[in-house]
Amino acid sequence: MPKLRRISGEEAIRRLEKLDFQRVRQRGSHVVLKKQTSEGEIGCVVPLHKELAIGTLRGILKQVKLTVEEFMEDL
């Protein structure tokens, strides 16, 4: 299992956009991303911090139903 590394909010958003998530809106320093799937709509909120805490990144991955391997694949 690859270890999660610290990345910025922008890097996380770029990676999620490569996985077909779309920016829906932004309020302050938080960006809402959504993706349409066969099971319905999946969404998450990503803070635009210089460095995301590992727990925050794990929470985002849990919301979007991605494994660490799937997310870290191209990083």
C-alpha positions as CSV (number, residue, x, y, z in Angstrom):
1,M,0.0,0.0,0.0
2,P,1.6,3.3,-1.0
3,K,1.9,5.9,1.7
4,L,0.0,9.1,1.3
5,R,2.3,12.1,1.0
6,R,1.5,15.7,1.8
7,I,0.2,17.6,-1.2
8,S,-1.4,21.0,-1.6
9,G,-5.1,21.5,-2.1
10,E,-4.5,22.5,-5.7
11,E,-2.6,19.3,-6.4
12,A,-5.5,17.3,-4.9
13,I,-8.0,19.1,-7.1
14,R,-5.9,18.6,-10.2
15,R,-5.7,14.8,-9.5
16,L,-9.5,14.6,-8.8
17,E,-10.2,16.5,-12.0
18,K,-8.1,13.8,-13.9
19,L,-10.5,11.3,-12.4
20,D,-13.5,13.1,-13.9
21,F,-14.5,15.3,-11.0
22,Q,-15.8,18.8,-11.9
23,R,-15.4,22.0,-10.0
24,V,-18.9,23.0,-9.0
25,R,-18.3,26.1,-6.9
26,Q,-15.9,27.8,-4.5
27,R,-16.5,29.7,-1.4
28,G,-13.5,31.3,0.1
29,S,-10.7,28.8,0.3
30,H,-12.9,25.7,-0.2
31,V,-13.7,24.1,-3.6
32,V,-16.6,21.7,-4.1
33,L,-16.1,19.0,-6.6
34,K,-18.7,16.5,-7.9
35,K,-18.8,13.5,-10.2
36,Q,-21.8,11.7,-11.7
37,T,-21.6,7.9,-11.4
38,S,-24.0,5.0,-12.0
39,E,-24.7,4.9,-8.3
40,G,-25.5,8.6,-8.1
41,E,-23.5,11.8,-7.5
42,I,-20.3,11.8,-5.5
43,G,-19.0,15.1,-4.0
44,C,-16.3,16.4,-1.8
45,V,-14.9,19.7,-0.4
46,V,-11.2,20.4,-0.8
47,P,-9.5,23.3,1.1
48,L,-7.0,25.3,-0.8
49,H,-4.2,25.0,1.7
50,K,-0.5,25.0,0.9
51,E,-0.3,21.6,2.5
52,L,-3.2,19.2,3.3
53,A,-3.0,17.2,6.5
54,I,-2.9,13.5,5.9
55,G,-6.1,13.0,7.8
56,T,-7.8,15.6,5.7
57,L,-6.7,13.9,2.5
58,R,-7.9,10.5,3.8
59,G,-11.3,12.1,4.6
60,I,-11.5,13.5,1.0
61,L,-10.6,10.0,-0.4
62,K,-13.3,8.4,1.8
63,Q,-15.9,10.9,0.6
64,V,-15.1,10.2,-3.1
65,K,-14.8,6.4,-2.5
66,L,-11.2,6.2,-3.8
67,T,-8.4,4.0,-2.4
68,V,-5.0,5.4,-1.7
69,E,-3.6,3.4,-4.6
70,E,-6.1,4.8,-7.1
71,F,-5.4,8.4,-6.0
72,M,-1.6,8.1,-5.8
73,E,-1.3,6.2,-9.1
74,D,-0.1,9.2,-11.2
75,L,1.3,11.5,-8.5
